[in-house]
Amino acid sequence: MISICLLCAGVASAQKSLLSQDEHNKYIYYEVVDAPGTTTDSLKKNADGFIANTYPKEKPLKSDNFSINIKDKFLTYSSLTKHETGEIACALTIECKDAKYRYWITDFVYTPYEKNRYGNFVPVTGIDLPLEKATTKISQKDLDALLEQTGAFCKQTGEKLKKYMKEGDKVKKTDQQPVKKIVTDKW
Amino acid sequence: MKKLILLLIAVTGFTLAKAQDTVKTTSDAPLVIYGSVDTYYKDDFSGHANIPTYFASDNNSISIGMIDLGLKKTVGKASFVGELGFGPRGQFQSTPNGDGSEANAGNSFHIQNLYVSYNLTDKFNLTAGYMATFIGYEVISPTGNFNYSTSYLFGSGPFQNAGFKATYAFSDKVSLMAGIFNDNWNVYTSTHDVSTFGAQLMLAPVKGWTAYLNLATGPSSGTIFDLTTAYQITSAFKLGLNAATFTPAHGGGGYDGVALYPQIALSKAVTFGLRGEYFESKSTDENPKSHVTGLTATLNVKAGPLTFIPEVRLDHKSDDFTTFTKSDGTLTNSASQFVLAAVYAF
C-alpha cells in the first residue's frame, strides 16, 4: 500500500522532469517523432491543420514549407484551493521532414496573478518572469510547482499534436462520434 | 483501520497525481475557494488610538482583522463570485448591518462581493449584484493593499456599489465600464431607487502601466471623480497614485485628496514602500476647510503565503481636522503609530 502511495506521488512530481534545458540554458520540451511512409508536405499539412484547429484565433509567428511556430499560454493553479496563480506564455514550433517531424515548446514566461477587488485573479501588471530566472522573484518551491504544471501542459499538448499528426482531420471527426442508437424492440 | 487510512492516502495521492496530469486550459475551472486571514498589533505612540482611518483600529491589543472567504465558479460564459467577511474588518467596519430594515439592524450579512456575470462576447461583459467599489486605490481585503493601515481617501470613498454594469474591452489597452447603481454607497438595499451612475475608463498606455478614470454621480450619493493608476516602472520599482474629489449631493463639504505609493523590491521576499497622502476636507457652512498629511513607511516580508507587515505612520493635521491628543490628553496636531500585521492568503 505504501508503495502505491509513493508511486502516485512520483507520478505527480514526474512532470517536472519532462522538461530539459537547451544550449541556451532555456527550459524546453522537445521530441522527435518517427512517421514512416509520410512526406514533408503531408506532415506540414497536418501541422497546419493542428495549429488552425487548436489556435483558431491566433496567427502563426512564422510558417514556411516545412515548419510552423505559434505562441501559446496556459493558466497555473494553486494546489489545494485551485485558484489561478498565474499564466505561462510559451512558443510551440513544429518542423517536418520526410518520415519524421520534431516539435518543441520553449520560451516559458510566467506572469503571476493577484486577486483583484472583485475576487477575480488577474495578471500583475508589468511582471514577466522567464522561468529560467524566476527564482529571482519567487521561491524554489513555487518554481517547482510551475515546472510540474508546465511539464504536464507540454505532455498534454504533445499528445494532442501527435494524434493529429498521425490522423489529420480524422481527429476532429472521431472526437464528435454520434450517440450510438439502440433499437429496444429487438433483443 | 490502518489499512483504511492507507487506502485513503493512496486514493488521495492518486487523485492529486491524476489532477496534475491534466492541465486546465479552458475557463471552466472547478469551484474556486480563495481568501485570507489577518491579525495585527498596533501601538499609537501617545498610548491611545489617534489616527482615525479604517482597520488597524485597536490600540495596544493583538486584534483580528477578518477571515475573508470567497467562492467562485465559471461555466462557459457565466460566472458567480460570493465573498464573505467574518470579523471586525469584514463586518461592521466595512459592510452594513442588515438591509436597512429594523428587524435586521444588528444582523450582519457578511457579504463583501455577491454578483453574477455573463460574457456576451470575448469583449463584452455584463455583471449584476453587490460588488466592491470600482473607485479608489486601496481595498477592503488586506491582500489587496501594500500598507496595512488605510488612507483617508479610502475611508472617505465608497466601499461597495450594488448595481448593474456593462464592460466593453476595445483592446487590451482600453476598456470602458458604465453602470447604474443603488442611490447610496455601501448599501445592500437602495433607499429609494437605483440612481447612481458609474463609469470607469481603463487605459494601459504602455506595458506595466494601468490607469483608471472613475466617476460615480447621483442625486443622493453625490459626485466623485477618481484617478487610480499604477506603473511597474522596473521589475523592482512600482509607483501608484490615487487622486479624488468628492462633492456631496446636499449640504456642501466633500473632500479632495491625493496619495502616492512608491514601492521597491529589496529582495524576492522583502519589499519596502511608502504612502504619502494629502487629504483636505472642503469647507461647509459650519466648518472651515481643513487638511491632514500622512506618511506611512511599510515593509512587506513574505514567507510563502504569509506576509508580515511592519509599518510606521506619521500624520500631521491642521487645527480643524479631527482631534489628536498626546498621552496626557492635551491637543496636538501630530500622531504616530506602529503596526505589525500578519496576513495569510490562500
Interface residues (C-beta under 8 A of the other chain):
Chain A: M1 I2 I4 C5 C8 A9 G10 V11 A12 Q15 F74 L75 Y77 S78 S79 L80 T81 K82 H83 E84 E114 K115 N116 R117 Y118 G119 N120 F121 V124 T125 G126 I127 T135 T136 K137 I138 S139 K141 E148 Q149 A152 F153 K155 Q156
Chain B: K3 L6 L7 I9 A10 G13 F14 L16 A17 K18 Q20 D21 T22 V23 K24 T25 A29 P30 L31 V32 I33 Y34 G70 K72 V81 E83 N113 Y115 M131 A132 T133 F134 V139 I140 S141 T143 G144 A204 K207 G208 W209 T210 A230 Y231 Q232 I233 S235 K238 A265 K268 G304 A345 F346
